[in-house]
Amino acid sequence: MTIPKIVAISGSTRRKSSNLKLLNAIADLFSGQLEISIFNGLSGLPSFNPDDNDGNVAKSVSDFREQIRSAHGILICTPEYAHGVPGALKNAIDWTVSTNEFWKKPTALITASSDGRFGHKALLETLRVIEAENIEELNLLIQFIKTKIDENDTIKDEQTLKDIHHLMDNLIATIHKQRREA
């Protein structure tokens, strides 16, 4: 079996965000087991408008949809903004609703923020509605992320490291199970 391809999406558009650091750390930790590519075009997607959701969507939207469609799984790592989902991330997901890229796609959600409870709950509900695969088992809330990862993109908190290994092992198992059943 080939190494599963994962599209990783940071919900933060900051160049040095803790969520991007966490995605880089995960990519390093699982480099032999997963091919993780980080999507960095979140801020380049136009605002979702159902009137524009026809065959003539912007190239950035069609490229994003294709990356999601061709991946074996998705990894979202996001902060919480004002007790909610960052607008750029929600916008990107909205572009996939009518075309079903997340439908039955193994998707792992990490909310890594100061608190994160409210944004995590809201994004979990969105992922349930669009039927992301196994989302109930593939989610993790990491509070006070800035104290758990260093400037070299290394996870320095043992419990966080264990939790990430557990989450990612479940993502890999979900992908392999789905591929066997296909």
C-alpha beads as a LAMMPS data file, in Angstrom:
LAMMPS data file: protein, C-alpha beads

182 atoms
181 bonds

1 atom types
1 bond types

-500.0 500.0 xlo xhi
-500.0 500.0 ylo yhi
-500.0 500.0 zlo zhi

Masses

1 110.0

Atoms # bond

1 1 1 0.000 0.000 0.000
2 1 1 1.285 3.476 -0.827
3 1 1 1.916 6.045 1.864
4 1 1 -1.314 7.954 2.514
5 1 1 -1.424 11.526 1.244
6 1 1 -2.687 14.111 3.707
7 1 1 -3.642 17.707 3.054
8 1 1 -2.934 19.722 6.191
9 1 1 -4.769 23.008 6.679
10 1 1 -3.867 25.628 9.252
11 1 1 -6.853 27.688 10.307
12 1 1 -4.517 30.579 10.993
13 1 1 -3.210 32.687 8.136
14 1 1 -0.275 33.976 10.222
15 1 1 3.117 32.953 8.805
16 1 1 4.477 31.930 12.207
17 1 1 1.315 30.694 13.878
18 1 1 1.378 28.018 16.553
19 1 1 -0.971 25.956 14.406
20 1 1 1.414 25.993 11.453
21 1 1 4.265 25.087 13.828
22 1 1 2.171 22.174 15.087
23 1 1 1.471 20.986 11.523
24 1 1 5.206 21.139 10.762
25 1 1 5.945 19.131 13.916
26 1 1 3.367 16.494 12.948
27 1 1 4.744 16.312 9.405
28 1 1 8.192 15.618 10.868
29 1 1 6.919 13.062 13.390
30 1 1 5.003 11.077 10.747
31 1 1 7.293 11.587 7.744
32 1 1 7.740 7.846 7.157
33 1 1 4.055 7.019 7.543
34 1 1 2.292 9.914 5.846
35 1 1 2.956 12.278 2.977
36 1 1 1.735 15.554 4.455
37 1 1 1.416 18.623 2.269
38 1 1 0.454 21.870 3.932
39 1 1 -2.119 23.916 2.064
40 1 1 -1.036 27.539 2.269
41 1 1 -3.632 29.206 0.063
42 1 1 -6.327 29.826 2.672
43 1 1 -6.089 33.608 2.469
44 1 1 -6.155 33.461 -1.352
45 1 1 -9.627 31.941 -1.573
46 1 1 -12.370 34.419 -2.494
47 1 1 -15.284 34.904 -0.126
48 1 1 -17.830 32.151 -0.597
49 1 1 -20.866 33.208 -2.586
50 1 1 -23.380 30.569 -3.704
51 1 1 -23.992 32.592 -6.868
52 1 1 -20.360 32.000 -7.848
53 1 1 -20.441 28.284 -7.052
54 1 1 -20.887 27.023 -10.573
55 1 1 -18.513 25.667 -13.180
56 1 1 -16.625 28.978 -13.255
57 1 1 -15.259 29.114 -9.731
58 1 1 -11.925 30.833 -9.178
59 1 1 -8.853 28.736 -9.947
60 1 1 -7.813 28.940 -6.275
61 1 1 -11.129 27.300 -5.320
62 1 1 -10.926 24.552 -7.950
63 1 1 -7.289 23.860 -6.955
64 1 1 -8.263 23.658 -3.264
65 1 1 -11.145 21.309 -4.031
66 1 1 -8.865 19.088 -6.116
67 1 1 -6.258 18.885 -3.362
68 1 1 -8.933 17.790 -0.887
69 1 1 -10.482 15.360 -3.385
70 1 1 -7.179 13.664 -4.251
71 1 1 -5.942 13.290 -0.665
72 1 1 -6.485 10.144 1.365
73 1 1 -7.148 12.268 4.454
74 1 1 -7.295 15.775 5.853
75 1 1 -5.653 17.271 8.924
76 1 1 -7.018 20.596 10.162
77 1 1 -5.171 22.472 12.869
78 1 1 -6.820 25.705 13.906
79 1 1 -6.960 28.332 16.588
80 1 1 -10.178 29.697 17.979
81 1 1 -10.991 33.327 17.160
82 1 1 -13.515 35.166 19.358
83 1 1 -14.967 31.823 20.531
84 1 1 -15.476 30.698 16.937
85 1 1 -13.942 29.249 13.794
86 1 1 -11.493 31.513 11.955
87 1 1 -13.302 33.090 9.003
88 1 1 -10.761 32.043 6.357
89 1 1 -11.039 28.373 7.409
90 1 1 -14.836 28.411 7.497
91 1 1 -14.827 30.115 4.093
92 1 1 -12.624 27.358 2.635
93 1 1 -14.875 24.631 4.005
94 1 1 -17.966 26.438 2.679
95 1 1 -16.492 26.182 -0.836
96 1 1 -16.607 22.365 -0.511
97 1 1 -20.131 21.902 0.802
98 1 1 -21.986 21.565 -2.510
99 1 1 -19.208 19.549 -4.154
100 1 1 -18.768 17.109 -1.236
101 1 1 -14.964 16.955 -1.003
102 1 1 -15.125 16.206 2.731
103 1 1 -17.863 13.581 2.394
104 1 1 -16.516 10.308 3.866
105 1 1 -12.983 11.780 3.778
106 1 1 -10.982 10.761 6.884
107 1 1 -10.530 14.105 8.619
108 1 1 -8.681 14.908 11.828
109 1 1 -9.342 18.159 13.674
110 1 1 -6.954 19.733 16.145
111 1 1 -8.027 22.952 17.787
112 1 1 -4.909 24.468 19.321
113 1 1 -5.520 27.772 21.041
114 1 1 -5.519 29.461 24.421
115 1 1 -8.942 28.047 25.230
116 1 1 -10.452 26.628 22.032
117 1 1 -13.545 24.913 23.429
118 1 1 -16.088 27.018 21.571
119 1 1 -14.386 27.053 18.182
120 1 1 -13.660 23.325 18.473
121 1 1 -17.309 22.518 19.140
122 1 1 -18.476 24.723 16.251
123 1 1 -16.036 23.221 13.746
124 1 1 -16.850 19.684 14.888
125 1 1 -20.504 20.403 14.116
126 1 1 -19.617 21.699 10.643
127 1 1 -17.509 18.600 9.934
128 1 1 -20.346 16.350 11.127
129 1 1 -22.829 18.091 8.823
130 1 1 -20.586 17.664 5.778
131 1 1 -19.990 14.039 6.859
132 1 1 -16.238 14.017 7.338
133 1 1 -15.255 10.412 8.084
134 1 1 -14.764 9.304 11.712
135 1 1 -14.671 12.871 13.072
136 1 1 -15.952 11.693 16.459
137 1 1 -12.704 9.735 16.969
138 1 1 -10.427 12.118 15.091
139 1 1 -10.471 15.321 17.090
140 1 1 -8.258 16.853 19.721
141 1 1 -8.399 20.054 21.742
142 1 1 -5.009 21.419 22.829
143 1 1 -5.301 24.346 25.178
144 1 1 -2.477 26.846 25.795
145 1 1 -0.640 25.680 22.664
146 1 1 2.078 28.335 22.911
147 1 1 3.380 26.623 26.059
148 1 1 3.531 23.213 24.358
149 1 1 5.539 23.825 21.202
150 1 1 8.839 25.634 20.834
151 1 1 10.330 27.971 18.230
152 1 1 11.876 24.976 16.416
153 1 1 8.462 23.380 15.785
154 1 1 9.085 20.733 18.453
155 1 1 6.307 19.552 20.737
156 1 1 7.778 19.826 24.221
157 1 1 4.767 18.706 26.273
158 1 1 4.697 14.908 26.788
159 1 1 0.906 14.615 27.125
160 1 1 0.356 16.674 23.980
161 1 1 2.834 14.468 22.131
162 1 1 1.004 11.315 23.302
163 1 1 -2.371 12.792 22.333
164 1 1 -1.106 13.717 18.855
165 1 1 0.334 10.233 18.325
166 1 1 -2.994 8.719 19.352
167 1 1 -4.945 11.029 17.022
168 1 1 -2.650 10.479 14.058
169 1 1 -2.545 6.700 14.588
170 1 1 -6.357 6.757 14.493
171 1 1 -6.274 8.829 11.292
172 1 1 -3.880 6.351 9.663
173 1 1 -6.047 3.411 10.782
174 1 1 -9.188 5.095 9.415
175 1 1 -7.498 5.716 6.066
176 1 1 -6.228 2.117 5.815
177 1 1 -9.639 0.720 6.765
178 1 1 -11.337 2.857 4.141
179 1 1 -8.813 1.872 1.475
180 1 1 -9.279 -1.846 2.253
181 1 1 -13.054 -1.500 1.959
182 1 1 -12.878 0.391 -1.349

Bonds

1 1 1 2
2 1 2 3
3 1 3 4
4 1 4 5
5 1 5 6
6 1 6 7
7 1 7 8
8 1 8 9
9 1 9 10
10 1 10 11
11 1 11 12
12 1 12 13
13 1 13 14
14 1 14 15
15 1 15 16
16 1 16 17
17 1 17 18
18 1 18 19
19 1 19 20
20 1 20 21
21 1 21 22
22 1 22 23
23 1 23 24
24 1 24 25
25 1 25 26
26 1 26 27
27 1 27 28
28 1 28 29
29 1 29 30
30 1 30 31
31 1 31 32
32 1 32 33
33 1 33 34
34 1 34 35
35 1 35 36
36 1 36 37
37 1 37 38
38 1 38 39
39 1 39 40
40 1 40 41
41 1 41 42
42 1 42 43
43 1 43 44
44 1 44 45
45 1 45 46
46 1 46 47
47 1 47 48
48 1 48 49
49 1 49 50
50 1 50 51
51 1 51 52
52 1 52 53
53 1 53 54
54 1 54 55
55 1 55 56
56 1 56 57
57 1 57 58
58 1 58 59
59 1 59 60
60 1 60 61
61 1 61 62
62 1 62 63
63 1 63 64
64 1 64 65
65 1 65 66
66 1 66 67
67 1 67 68
68 1 68 69
69 1 69 70
70 1 70 71
71 1 71 72
72 1 72 73
73 1 73 74
74 1 74 75
75 1 75 76
76 1 76 77
77 1 77 78
78 1 78 79
79 1 79 80
80 1 80 81
81 1 81 82
82 1 82 83
83 1 83 84
84 1 84 85
85 1 85 86
86 1 86 87
87 1 87 88
88 1 88 89
89 1 89 90
90 1 90 91
91 1 91 92
92 1 92 93
93 1 93 94
94 1 94 95
95 1 95 96
96 1 96 97
97 1 97 98
98 1 98 99
99 1 99 100
100 1 100 101
101 1 101 102
102 1 102 103
103 1 103 104
104 1 104 105
105 1 105 106
106 1 106 107
107 1 107 108
108 1 108 109
109 1 109 110
110 1 110 111
111 1 111 112
112 1 112 113
113 1 113 114
114 1 114 115
115 1 115 116
116 1 116 117
117 1 117 118
118 1 118 119
119 1 119 120
120 1 120 121
121 1 121 122
122 1 122 123
123 1 123 124
124 1 124 125
125 1 125 126
126 1 126 127
127 1 127 128
128 1 128 129
129 1 129 130
130 1 130 131
131 1 131 132
132 1 132 133
133 1 133 134
134 1 134 135
135 1 135 136
136 1 136 137
137 1 137 138
138 1 138 139
139 1 139 140
140 1 140 141
141 1 141 142
142 1 142 143
143 1 143 144
144 1 144 145
145 1 145 146
146 1 146 147
147 1 147 148
148 1 148 149
149 1 149 150
150 1 150 151
151 1 151 152
152 1 152 153
153 1 153 154
154 1 154 155
155 1 155 156
156 1 156 157
157 1 157 158
158 1 158 159
159 1 159 160
160 1 160 161
161 1 161 162
162 1 162 163
163 1 163 164
164 1 164 165
165 1 165 166
166 1 166 167
167 1 167 168
168 1 168 169
169 1 169 170
170 1 170 171
171 1 171 172
172 1 172 173
173 1 173 174
174 1 174 175
175 1 175 176
176 1 176 177
177 1 177 178
178 1 178 179
179 1 179 180
180 1 180 181
181 1 181 182
